[in-house]
Amino acid sequence: MAGERVKLQVKERESLGSRESRRLRRGGLIPGVLYGRSKPHAICVPERDLRRALTGKGGLHAILDVVLEGQSSTHPSILKEYQTDPVRGTLTHIDLHEVRLDQPIHASVSVHLTGEAQGAKEGGVLSQITREVNVEALPMEVPEHLELDVSALAIGESLRVADLPAREGVTFLDDPDTVLASVGLPTRVEEPEEVLAEGEEGAELEGEAAEGEAPSGEAESEAEASGDEESSEG
């Protein structure tokens, strides 16, 4: 569960812009925005502290008790959006949203498949069609992930959102018929037709010609013989 609360000390940014953001990253700080109940705050947070906060039991759904430098008040928040470096995979920007712990929120939660599908044992191919589902729950009740047992799944069968185990306090927002996982027949690999080598193809064509007509040398001899017969008759 995302019931873990992690204190996160942040600092307000005085300057904005891409150049300033690059400078912060070089110094080990991740730029971001805290969207509060009154106004947004441009912030930065040490990359090490942020990584520690988001790799605990609550994962990306942990409740972050954000404290602005120089203040004592706490802002319970969630990680709403984040950006990563396409090459290194490191965080480059975050959006935090302040929440009320007594009001439900919407969140995307990953689905983890468990067990070995019966159809896969029989040669079928298990595919996970949908990897995340949308839920509504109180901030402290948003699950870190959802598990779906596929052990009984046979070839040609599928599991849908409606098959997810019910969780108290969690409402699934997606269409109940949304397919999450299925087992299909194995893909058949068509054997390529045998291709004759260039030399073999030429030899075969010559053989076909030999069956349909006489070789050129024999044809010429027959023509000469025919001409001699006509001459002698004349």
Secondary structure, 3 states (H helix, E strand, C coil): CCCCEEEEEEEECCCCCHHHHHHHHHCCEEEEEEECCCCEEEEEEEHHHHHHHHCCCCHHHCEEEEEECCCCCCEEEEEEEEEECCCCCCEEEEEEEECCCCCCEEEEEEEEEECCCHHHHCCCEEEECCCEEEEEECHHHCCCEEEEECCCCCCCCEEEHHHCCCCCCCEECCCCCCEEEEEECCCCCCCCCCCCCHHHHHHHHHHHHHHHCCCHHHHHHHHHHHHHHHHHHC
